[in-house]
Amino acid sequence: MTGPDRRRFLITSGALLGAGAALPAIARPGHHVDLALVLAADCSGSVSSDDYTLQQEGYADAFRRPEVVKAIRSGINGAIAACYFQWSGYDLHNLIVPWSILRGDDSIATFATALQHAERRLNSGGTAPGGAIAFGRRLLNATPAPALRQVIDISGDGRTNTGPPPDPDREAALASGITINGLPIENQEPQLEEYYREHIIGGPGAFLVPARDFTAFREAIRRKLVQEIAGLHTGDSSRFG
């Protein structure tokens, strides 16, 4: 077995995914999704172990909520593609949950479980949201299915303190038709919302949902995902917590 047939066998058998890795749903040729969504989570040194746990529980809980599942199914294609990575310094990123097609109950539940059990790979390196935007853009260049919309959902608890400012990377993403939404967590920097508004978010329908701290992350990400996936933005940025 050679060429495309062999590669197709390796993919479907899981041989290319590594030992013990769960198989994501593979898009069939010609199938489209309503949204390609990159979840980018801040894992810099300012995020404590307890904060990280609250963050992951919030992500997992959101994808188990009926309103988020309904939003996934509400689009023209009834499916989205999603992945999750951790970020800190400008060149420090780890793709933890690779691209998966979320369509039915099983695929959505599998993705939620993967988020809940995502191992933390970063604990230091500063805070560089511009690098996270650049990495998210590269991921969106490798989506498993054509998408009607492309969104980077970036959460973080600080301004840039290492590497270049985020503005050039934001502008490059916007020029590619990508929307960047934000979830600033203001446990350490009370004015972080304005920084995200001025330097991070952008593109068609861009919005942000601030959270006072990590205890408020669960409700903030739930609401944000409903709006993000369904493409409904109410025009406000109500703070949670």
N, C-alpha and C positions, 0 to 999 in steps of 0.2 A: 504494500500500500504506500503510495507516494503522493507528493504534491498536495493539492487542496483536499483530496479525500482523506489523507493521513492527518492533516491539521484539523479537519472537521471531527475526526474520530478522537483525537487528543483532547479537543475542547469539550466534547460531549461526555467523554469518559472522566474528565477532571484531571487528566495528567498534566495539564499546563497550569493548574491552580495551586499546586503544592499539597503536601500531605495534610490531610485533615481539613482542608478548606471546603467550605460549602459552595455548591454550584449556584451561581446566579442564573436568573432567567435569561435566555438568549433570544434576542429579537429575530423573528423570521424575516427573510428578505422581503422588502417592500412594506413592512409594517412601520408605522410611525407612532410617536408618542406626543402627548400634548406639551410636555415640559421636560427639559433636561436640567436637573437640579443638583448643584454642587453644594454640599454642606461643609463649611469650613469652620473648625472649632479652635479657639485659642487655647494652647497648652503651654504657654510660656511660664516662667518661674513665678509669676504673680498669681497663678491659678493653683490653689492649694489642693491637696488630695481630696479633702472633703468637698471643695468646690467642683472638682472634676467629677466626682461621683454624682453630685446634684445635676450637673450638666448632662451626663450620659443618661441618667434616669429621666430627665426632661425630654431628651430626644426620643428615647424609646417609648415613653408614655404617649408622646404626641402621635406617633405612627400607629398607636393602638386605639386612638380615640375615634369614635364613629364619625365625627365631623371631618377629620382629616381623611379617613378612608372614603367618605362620600365625595370629598373634593377630588381625590385621585380618580374616582369613577365618573366624575361629572363632565369631563372634557369630551371632545369630539371622538377621540380614540380610546378613552377610558383607561389610559395608562400613562405613567411617567417613567423616566429613567432617573435614578438617583445614585449618588456616591457620597462618601464622607472621608474627609482628611483632617489631620491635626497640623497646626502651624505654630511657629514662634518667630525665630529670626528670618531674615530675608530669604535665605536658601535652605531653611529647615522646614521640611514638610514630610508627612508620612501619610500615604493613602492607606487607610485602615479597612474601609468597606468599599470594595470596587463597584464599578457600575453594575446596577441591577435593574431589571424591568419590573416595576411594581404595577400589577394588573389585578390579580385576584387576592382573596384572603390569605392564601398560603405565602405568596411572594411578599406581601406587605408584612405579615407576621415574622417571616424569616429576616427581613431587613430590620425590623424593630429589635429583634433579639440580638442581631449582630451589633447594633448600636449600643444596646445595654451592656454587652460584654466586651466592648472595644477596649483593647489594652492600651494604656497610655504609653506612647513612645517618646514623647518630648517632655522635658521638665525645665528647660533653660534656653538661653539663646537670644533673649530680648524679645521685643515686640515689633513686628514689621508687617502690618496688614497689606502693604503694597506687594510683598512677596507672595502672600496668600492669594491676592487677586491674580497675579501672574500665573501661579500654579493652577488655580481654578480655570483660567483661560485655556491652559494646555490640556487639562482634563476634558474640557468641552470640545476640544478639537478631536477627541477620540470617543465620542458618545457611541453607544451600541445601536442606536436607531435614530433616524432623522427626527428632529423635535421642532414643534411650532414655536416654542420659546426656549431661551437659554438663560438661566439665572444662577448667580453665585450668592449664596446665603452665608454671610460672614458674621460671626459673633466674636466678641473680644472685650477685654476689660481695661484696655489702655491705648494711648496714642503711640505713634511710631517713636521708638527710642533707639533704633539701630537700622543701618542701611539707608537707602534713599527715601524721600517722601513718597507717599502712595499715589500722588496725582498722575504721574506719567503712566503707571500701570493701569490706573482707572481709565484714563483716556483711551488707551490701547484696547481695553476690553469693550468700552462703549462703542468704539469705531467698528468693532466686530459684531455689533448688534446684541451684545450681552447686557443684561440688567443685573445690577449689584444692589442687593438689599442688605440692611444692617440690623444687628441686635447688639447694641452697646450695653455692657453690663457695668453699671456705675458704682460698684462697691468701693473703688479706690479713686476714681476721677469723676466727680459729680457733673462736670460739663462735657462728658464724653459724647453725649448725644449731638452736640453742635459740631464736634470734630468729625464724627461720622457723616453728618449731614453735608459738611463742606468738602470733605476730602475722600470719602469712601463710597457712598451710594451714588447711583446714577443709572441712566437708561430708561426705557419706556416703563412707566408705572412704578418706578423705584420708590421704596418707602423704608422706614425703620420703625422698630418697636423696642424701645428701651426697657431695661429691667433694672430695678434699684440694686439688686445683688443676685447672687446665684440661687438663693431660695425662691426668687421670683422668676427664675429662668423657665421653669416648667410651663407656667401659664403663658409667658411671653412667646415661647417657641411654638406652643400649640396654636395660639391665635395667628402668629406670623405665618405658619405653614398653611393654614386654611386659606388665608388671603393670597399667599404666594402660589399655591398649587391651582386654586380656582381662578387666579388672575383677577381677583377682586381686591381693590385697594380703596379703603374708605376715606383716604385723604388725611387721616390724623396719625399721631404717633403717641398714643396714650402710654404712659409709663406704668409698669407693673411693679408691685411691691411698695 
